[in-house]
Amino acid sequence: MQQLESINPKNNQIINSWDIYSQSEVDSIIDAAETTYLEWRDTELSFRLSCLEEISILLKERSKQYGVLMADEMGKPLSQGILEVEKCAWLCDYYAQNASGFLKPKNIDTDNFKSFITFQPIGLILGIMPWNFPFWQVFRFAIPSLTAGNGAILKHASNVQGCASAIQSCFLDAGYYENIFRNLCIPGNQVNSVIENPKIAAVTLTGSTPAGKAVAKKAGECLKKTVLELGGSDPYLIFDDAQIDMAVDACIAGRILNAGQSCIAAKRLIVTKRNVVEFTDKLKNRLALKIMGDPLDNVDIGPMVSLSAREEVNALVQRSIKEGAELILGGEIPDNEGSFYPITILTEVKPGMPAFDAEIFGPVFSVITAENEDDAVMLANKSEFGLGSAIFTSDIKKGEKIAKEKMQSGACFVNDFVKSDPRLPFGGIKMSGYGRELSNYGMMEFVNIKTVVIKSSN
């Protein structure tokens, strides 16, 4: 029987294997989920909110257990994994407190006797999720979907099936109906048949741009809505009047998290020429103190997710060097076991180089010199991606104006690194995808926004 394998990137040893579901098993799971959904959608919202409160408690109690699981399956430092699980609990608390308001019918004043908008569940939502935040990515699609009355079907990344199984058990333990949240243990080549299943109502994917295009094409053929959160090459602009120490710290925090394996990592650091020498020196000095090692120890970065991921990152780094980028830190594969890649800094990066154009999914800092602030904005927007961005300036009004009017991204932070927050919509534009997750906007993606009009009998 074919299997999916979980490989510990610390030593590249197989830690578990999982039997791949047959097509008949997949169909049976979806059938059971559909039957359960028809019951779940009719439950009182108060019951669904009580499940939310319970799963939040369980997540907090199991944060270390789940953090260890992430460290073993994909190399996330334990401290970061614990914080990820706690963030999932925060998400649950947020929707427990706000979902009733989001889903409350909205009266509209028209010339009819009564007009209102109601928000109804649409069915089973297929979530195709990545390995880099194996709990957070799942919860941020599943919680608003389930709370709105939908069912959730998870196709998780092949290498984190232990996380997927733990999440499924957590929902069950929290009192959610059996089969209302189910994981499908299948590889990517079985996804199209799931999308084609008439009982799947919509699809959400977090992953690469090519994967997003493939899923959108298949879902479009089936006339099913999609939300796509795809890649990013987030620019961080350091202006003439930036507080350099604060900017350096924010760029580091925004890049080394999860060994740089994040769609909203600080990937392109665009510094005006007035500050580029000071910024780069401080960046190098602080990064040289960061510790790489066993993710179960007190380290800043662990291994990358796999040897192939490391090879891909290193290839982009070496190509950039050949095309004129200057290597001033890291950039060499260490001579030890595991999938470790050192924190790397490239300077003299210019458009056309992989370090500028591509999404380098690893702990690589690309430093780009801008002539002035206008040039920095131009360079920032010179990308096919548009997920997050950040601006560092002492002039808050200027930063706000540029963030609001000029940055081509789904989010722009001023004097901080980009992060997701349950209270704020999250998503991108251009090749970074479409649709929004989190907040009220995320919950509205997968409901039927239904207009009801009652004509006066007079």
C-alpha positions in Angstrom: 0.0 0.0 0.0 1.3 3.5 -0.9 2.1 5.7 2.0 2.9 9.3 2.9 5.9 9.8 5.1 6.8 12.3 7.9 10.6 12.9 7.8 12.3 14.7 10.7 14.4 17.5 8.9 16.7 17.6 11.9 18.2 14.3 10.8 16.2 13.2 7.8 14.9 10.1 9.5 11.5 8.8 8.8 9.4 9.2 12.0 6.0 8.0 10.7 4.1 6.8 7.7 0.5 7.0 6.7 -1.5 4.8 4.4 -2.9 6.8 1.4 -6.7 6.7 1.2 -8.2 5.0 -1.8 -10.7 6.9 -3.9 -13.5 4.9 -2.4 -12.3 5.8 1.1 -12.2 9.5 0.1 -15.7 9.3 -1.3 -17.0 7.7 1.9 -15.4 10.3 4.1 -17.0 13.1 2.0 -20.3 11.3 2.0 -20.2 11.1 5.8 -19.2 14.7 6.1 -22.1 15.8 3.9 -24.6 13.9 6.0 -23.1 15.5 9.1 -23.1 18.9 7.6 -26.9 18.7 7.0 -27.3 18.3 10.8 -24.5 20.7 11.8 -25.9 23.6 9.8 -29.1 23.4 11.7 -27.5 23.5 15.1 -27.9 26.6 17.2 -25.1 29.1 16.9 -24.7 29.0 20.6 -23.7 25.3 20.4 -21.1 26.0 17.8 -19.7 28.8 19.9 -19.5 26.4 22.9 -17.4 24.1 20.8 -15.2 27.0 19.9 -14.6 27.8 23.6 -13.8 24.2 24.3 -11.3 23.8 21.5 -9.6 27.0 22.6 -9.1 25.4 26.1 -7.7 22.2 24.6 -5.3 24.1 22.3 -3.9 26.0 25.3 -3.5 22.8 27.3 -1.8 20.9 24.4 0.4 23.7 23.1 3.7 22.1 24.0 2.6 18.7 22.8 1.6 20.1 19.4 4.7 22.3 19.4 6.9 19.1 19.7 4.9 17.5 16.9 5.7 20.5 14.6 9.3 20.5 15.5 9.6 16.8 14.6 7.6 16.9 11.4 8.8 20.2 9.8 11.6 21.7 12.0 9.8 24.6 13.6 11.6 25.7 16.9 9.6 24.5 19.8 9.0 28.0 21.2 7.6 29.2 17.9 5.4 26.1 17.7 3.9 26.8 21.1 3.2 30.3 20.1 1.5 29.1 16.9 -0.9 26.9 18.8 -1.6 29.7 21.3 -2.4 31.9 18.3 -4.9 29.3 17.1 -6.6 29.5 20.5 -6.7 33.3 20.2 -8.4 32.8 16.8 -11.0 30.6 18.4 -11.6 33.1 21.2 -12.0 35.9 18.7 -14.7 34.1 16.7 -16.4 32.9 19.9 -16.8 36.6 20.9 -17.6 38.0 17.5 -19.3 35.4 15.3 -22.8 36.1 16.5 -22.5 39.7 15.4 -20.9 38.8 12.1 -23.7 36.3 11.3 -26.6 38.3 12.6 -29.1 39.3 9.8 -28.7 42.9 8.6 -31.8 44.9 8.0 -31.7 47.2 4.9 -34.0 50.2 4.6 -35.9 49.9 1.3 -39.4 50.8 0.0 -40.5 47.2 0.8 -42.2 46.0 4.0 -39.0 44.3 5.0 -35.6 43.7 3.5 -32.7 42.0 5.1 -29.5 40.1 4.4 -28.9 36.7 6.0 -25.7 34.7 6.0 -26.2 30.9 5.4 -23.6 28.1 5.2 -22.9 26.7 1.7 -21.6 23.2 2.4 -18.3 21.4 2.6 -15.2 23.6 2.3 -12.1 21.9 1.0 -8.9 23.4 2.6 -5.6 22.6 0.8 -3.0 23.6 3.4 0.8 23.8 3.5 3.3 22.5 6.0 5.0 25.7 7.1 2.3 26.7 9.7 0.6 23.3 10.0 -1.8 24.3 12.8 -2.4 28.0 12.1 -3.2 27.6 8.4 -5.7 25.0 9.1 -7.5 26.7 12.0 -7.8 30.0 10.1 -9.8 28.4 7.4 -11.7 25.8 9.5 -12.8 27.9 12.4 -14.8 30.6 10.6 -16.1 27.9 8.2 -17.4 25.6 10.9 -18.7 28.4 13.0 -20.8 29.7 10.1 -22.3 26.2 9.8 -20.2 24.7 7.0 -18.3 21.4 7.1 -14.5 21.3 6.6 -12.4 18.8 4.6 -8.7 19.1 5.0 -6.1 18.1 2.5 -2.9 18.8 4.4 0.6 18.7 3.2 1.9 15.2 2.8 4.8 15.6 5.3 2.7 16.8 8.3 0.0 14.1 8.5 0.8 13.8 12.2 -0.3 17.4 12.7 -3.4 16.8 10.5 -4.4 13.8 12.6 -3.8 15.7 15.9 -6.0 18.6 14.6 -8.8 16.2 13.6 -8.7 14.6 17.1 -8.7 18.0 18.8 -12.0 19.0 17.0 -13.6 15.7 18.0 -12.4 16.1 21.6 -13.8 19.6 21.7 -17.3 18.3 21.0 -17.6 19.0 17.3 -19.7 16.5 15.5 -17.9 13.4 14.2 -17.1 13.9 10.5 -17.8 17.6 10.4 -14.0 18.1 10.2 -12.1 15.4 8.4 -8.5 15.0 7.1 -7.9 13.3 3.8 -4.6 11.4 3.8 -3.9 11.8 0.1 -1.1 13.2 -2.1 -1.5 16.2 -4.4 -2.3 14.2 -7.4 -5.7 13.1 -5.9 -6.9 16.7 -5.2 -8.6 17.2 -8.6 -11.0 14.3 -7.9 -11.9 15.9 -4.6 -12.6 19.3 -6.1 -14.8 17.6 -8.7 -16.9 15.8 -6.1 -20.3 17.5 -6.2 -20.5 17.6 -2.4 -17.6 19.9 -2.2 -19.0 23.5 -2.3 -15.8 25.6 -2.3 -12.0 25.5 -2.0 -9.4 27.5 -0.2 -5.7 27.0 -0.7 -2.6 28.3 0.9 0.5 27.5 -1.1 2.6 28.4 -4.1 1.4 30.4 -7.0 1.6 27.4 -9.5 -0.5 25.3 -7.1 -3.0 28.1 -6.8 -3.3 28.4 -10.5 -3.9 24.7 -10.9 -6.6 24.6 -8.1 -8.3 27.7 -9.4 -8.4 26.2 -12.9 -10.0 23.0 -11.7 -12.4 24.8 -9.3 -13.4 27.1 -12.1 -14.2 24.2 -14.4 -16.6 23.0 -11.6 -17.9 26.6 -10.9 -16.8 26.5 -7.3 -15.6 29.5 -5.4 -11.9 29.7 -4.3 -9.9 31.7 -1.9 -6.1 31.6 -2.7 -3.4 32.8 -0.3 -0.2 32.3 -2.4 3.4 33.3 -2.4 4.9 36.6 -1.6 8.1 38.6 -1.9 7.4 41.2 0.7 9.3 44.4 0.5 10.4 46.3 3.6 11.2 49.9 2.9 13.8 51.7 5.1 13.5 55.4 4.5 16.0 58.2 5.1 14.3 59.1 8.4 13.9 55.5 9.7 15.0 54.5 13.2 17.6 52.0 12.0 17.8 49.9 15.1 14.1 49.4 15.1 14.0 48.7 11.4 16.8 46.1 11.7 15.1 44.3 14.6 11.8 44.2 12.7 13.4 42.9 9.6 15.1 40.1 11.5 11.9 39.2 13.3 10.1 39.2 10.1 12.5 37.0 8.3 14.0 34.3 10.5 10.7 33.2 11.9 10.2 29.5 10.8 13.6 29.6 9.1 12.3 32.2 6.6 9.7 29.7 5.4 6.8 32.1 5.5 4.8 33.7 2.7 4.9 37.1 4.6 8.5 37.0 5.5 10.7 40.1 5.0 12.2 39.0 1.7 13.3 42.3 0.1 14.9 44.9 2.3 14.9 48.1 0.2 17.1 50.7 1.9 17.7 54.3 0.8 21.4 54.8 0.0 21.8 57.2 2.9 21.2 54.3 5.4 22.3 51.2 3.5 25.8 50.9 5.0 24.6 51.4 8.6 21.6 49.2 8.1 23.6 46.4 6.6 26.4 46.5 9.2 23.9 46.3 12.1 21.9 43.6 10.3 25.0 41.4 9.8 26.2 41.9 13.4 22.9 41.0 15.0 22.3 38.0 12.7 25.8 36.6 13.4 24.6 36.1 17.0 21.6 34.0 16.1 21.6 30.3 17.0 20.8 27.6 14.5 20.2 24.1 15.8 17.9 21.4 17.1 14.4 22.8 17.1 13.7 21.3 20.5 16.4 23.4 22.0 16.4 27.1 22.6 17.4 28.2 19.1 16.5 31.0 16.7 16.1 28.8 13.6 15.9 25.1 13.1 16.3 23.1 9.9 14.5 23.8 6.7 11.7 21.5 6.0 13.6 19.2 3.7 16.8 18.6 1.8 15.1 19.5 -1.5 13.8 22.8 -0.1 17.3 23.6 1.1 18.7 22.8 -2.3 16.2 25.1 -4.0 17.1 28.0 -1.7 20.8 27.5 -2.2 20.4 27.4 -5.9 18.6 30.7 -6.0 21.3 32.2 -3.7 24.2 31.0 -5.9 22.5 32.2 -9.1 22.0 35.6 -7.6 25.7 35.7 -6.6 26.7 34.8 -10.2 24.5 37.6 -11.5 26.2 40.2 -9.3 24.9 40.0 -5.7 27.4 40.1 -2.9 27.4 37.5 -0.2 28.3 38.9 3.2 26.9 36.2 5.5 26.1 32.5 5.3 25.4 31.1 1.9 27.1 27.7 2.4 25.5 24.4 3.2 26.8 23.2 6.5 28.6 19.9 6.8 26.2 18.1 9.2 23.1 16.0 9.2 19.7 17.4 8.6 18.3 20.1 6.3 20.0 23.1 8.0 20.7 26.3 6.0 22.5 29.3 7.6 21.1 32.8 7.8 22.3 34.5 4.7 22.7 38.1 3.6 23.0 39.2 0.0 23.7 42.8 -0.9 23.9 44.6 -4.2 20.6 42.8 -5.2 18.9 44.2 -8.3 15.8 43.5 -10.4 16.3 40.5 -12.6 18.2 38.5 -10.0 16.4 35.6 -8.3 17.0 37.3 -4.9 14.8 40.2 -6.2 12.3 38.5 -8.5 11.7 35.1 -6.9 10.3 34.1 -3.6 13.2 32.6 -1.7 11.6 30.4 0.9 14.4 30.3 3.5 16.5 32.5 5.8 17.9 34.8 3.1 18.0 38.6 3.4 18.1 40.4 0.1 19.4 44.0 0.6 18.5 46.4 -2.2 19.8 50.0 -2.4 17.3 52.7 -3.4 18.3 56.1 -4.7 15.6 57.8 -2.6 12.2 57.1 -1.1 10.3 57.3 -4.4 12.7 54.9 -5.9 12.2 52.6 -2.9 8.4 52.5 -3.5 9.0 51.9 -7.2 11.3 48.9 -6.5 8.9 47.6 -3.9 6.1 47.4 -6.4 8.3 46.0 -9.1 7.1 42.5 -8.3 4.6 40.0 -9.5 3.6 39.4 -5.9 1.5 41.6 -3.6 1.0 40.0 -0.2 2.5 42.1 2.5 4.8 45.1 2.8 6.3 47.4 5.5 7.6 50.9 5.7 10.0 52.3 8.3 10.0 56.1 8.8 9.8 58.6 11.7 7.1 60.5 9.8 4.0 58.6 10.7 1.7 60.7 8.4 4.0 60.1 5.5 4.2 56.4 6.2 0.4 56.1 6.5 -0.2 57.9 3.2 2.3 55.8 1.3 1.0 52.6 2.9 -2.6 53.6 2.0 -2.1 55.0 -1.5 1.1 53.6 -3.1 1.9 50.1 -1.8 0.6 47.3 -4.0 -0.1 44.7 -1.4 -2.9 43.2 0.7 -1.4 44.6 3.9 1.2 47.3 4.7 2.6 47.8 8.2 4.4 51.0 9.2 7.3 50.5 11.6 6.6 46.9 12.3 7.0 43.5 10.5 4.0 42.0 8.7 2.0 39.5 10.7 -1.5 38.0 10.6 -4.1 38.9 13.2 -7.5 37.3 13.7 -9.1 40.8 13.9 -7.7 41.9 10.5 -8.4 40.6 7.0 -5.4 38.7 5.5 -4.7 38.1 1.8 -3.0 39.4 -1.3 -3.3 40.8 -4.8 -1.5 40.0 -8.1 0.2 36.6 -8.1 -0.3 36.4 -4.3 -3.9 35.4 -4.8 -7.3 36.7 -4.0 -10.0 36.6 -1.3 -9.5 37.2 2.4 -9.1 35.1 5.5 -9.7 36.1 9.1 -11.9 38.9 10.6 -15.5 39.4 9.4 -14.3 39.4 5.8 -12.8 35.9 6.1 -16.1 34.5 7.5 -18.1 36.1 4.7 -16.0 34.3 2.0 -17.9 31.0 2.5 -21.4 31.9 3.3 -24.4 32.6 1.0 -25.0 36.3 1.5 -28.7 36.0 0.8 -31.1 38.9 0.2 -34.6 38.4 1.6 -37.4 40.9 0.6 -40.9 40.9 1.9 -43.4 43.1 0.0 -46.0 44.9 2.1 -49.4 43.4 1.9 -51.0 46.9 1.8 
